[in-house]
Amino acid sequence: MNYFSTRGKETVVNSAQAIVNGIAKDGGLYVPAEFPKLSKTLDQIIELEYKEIAEEVLYSFFNDFDREQLKDSIDKAYGRFSNKEVAPLVKKGDAFYIELFHGPTFAFKDVALMLLPHLMINGSKIVGEDKEIVILTATSGDTGKAALEGFTDVKGTKIIVFYPQQGVSEVQKLQMVTQKGENVLVVGIDGNFDDAQRSVKEIFADKALNEKMNANDLTFSSANSINIGRLVPQVVYYFSSYAKLVKDNEINLGDSINVVVPSGNFGNILAAYYAKKLGLPINKFICASNKNKVLSDFFKDGVYDRNRDMHLTISPSMDILVSSNLERYLFEISGQDTEITKTLMNDLNTKGVYTVNEEMKEKLKSFYGGYCDDESTLAAIKEVYEKYNYVIDTHTAVAYHVYEQYKKETGDTTKTVIASTASPFKFAQSVCEALGSFDEKLEEYAYVKELAKIAKVEVPELLAELEHSEIKHTTKCGKAELKDIVVNFLKLGK
Ligand SMILES: *Cc1c(COP(=O)(O)O)cnc(C)c1O
């Protein structure tokens, strides 16, 4: 399977190279030159277990890999999940929640990031890359820990994670700064996620630095959802959810469903869009934003405008104004036109705003954009708990609120799946506040225990450990200093 950049089709690479590179040289994102087809029909797919669907989907995108090796990687990755269904679907009221947080770091990023290191290492063997891979990652909170967990002590790799000091939850921060391992560096930046993401993209594009890397037998790659190896594993749970709905007689084979996805960088919902392109019947893509509602505005009027202040919210993993994966969607709705995509991305970089043409605007109609502020997020958590005795996290609450809003507005009764993207424990303080158990004097970790009491479950072991783990990473930097940090860590001199 060949891939080229959303900004130019001239240079073609195979899937292994696309994963190893992470981002294309021209700054664009890798997309399949020809969109793959599954070798099985939908009625066959729905008979499969999660890991088998994963094998089917992954092999269709990454067919330069050895199929047996892919299968082995899938087994290893999902063997780390505490739920053997990997992404169980639970019904509460008229909505179905895909619980995507049963991996080792308690957010949906694990679904892809437990697999990515295997894809990267096997991929580099396939393309004959013998340099050490340096993973550079900007995180809004959850990618960082999941990437660390995946890449720590993986031979042939180093990993550097940049997180915004103000703008992640205490649990998220603790998870990252206590990370053990010889090959890792975690750095808090004095800026927000967009600052981190922009700097990281600049480092990827820095010719002189890349030459120096080369000379030292090092090469950069990305664990962010700009990497196609991040995106494809996320396609799987939309199929497995659909399969469950058919098996439970909630829908008939062939019926369409809606999906609701709390969105930031637009990776998760784009995976749903890719699932539809692979033949999964999806009616509406409901894109839920928090108060940083760039995406929600975009789907209303076709104007993407990042010229606004970033709000720090209680759903910090979505505090993003530049949604990188939207580029792959623009590429699709422009009729795979690299010139249009390049122009729009250029506008975004130079003016901070772009407007899609009328034809593209028409295509936005398969999406619905809505948003939810912090107050409504808290109310949503309370409502779901009181109605269904079910505790959801702040991001999932944003999705729930927007779904309720969508139903009110449209009267649509299509069966709907909500992506439940994080465990409530990760955002324990806000969740406790929503449930009326808030005390300013408590330390963050105390909320984890408090929540366990409320929800009548034990604190998951990997979270419980955090309370007494040693802080390993105290490096801080200004938002212009990321490159220096990288150069120092890799001992590349000035
Ligand atoms: C990353 C994240 C999101 C946003 O997903 P995108 O793929 O970036 O749109 C939502 N919720 C949680 C908990 C996350 O970690």
Residues whose N, C-alpha, C, O or C-beta is under 5 A from the ligand:
A	BS01	LIG	A107 D142 P262 S263 G264 N265 F266 G267 N268 S317 H395 T421 A422
